[in-house]
Amino acid sequence: MTCQKCKGLMVTEWRPEFSQEAAVLRCINCGLVLDPLIAQNRVISLGVKQRVLKAA
């Protein structure tokens, strides 16, 4: 997977401080951490922004 921030390599890690049951993705280049909750919130946020733009 490619990092959204720097286009670096994302690796899978088990980080219990972020998520007990799922792995997180960490960029080995910039250190960006993406867990399932962050990913879900970004998808929801993008959907809201798209609806606002269509309404304008």
Steps between C-alpha positions, in 0.01 A plus 500: 500500500613856435493782757244772427729766643845431350441208258734283710463132591234407758567195719261309725567512875324374811474802731271425796493867607309578178287191446476175696346290224632645174836582352598856416691626200814709553703680236868416529588829333303769689352301792133558417283250695166391358275276709150377407325777698706773331425350159127480577487862617679619186249319277209655692660843486554477124137402448377803694732732305379360167133553596572859600679568173214349296244710687686825426 
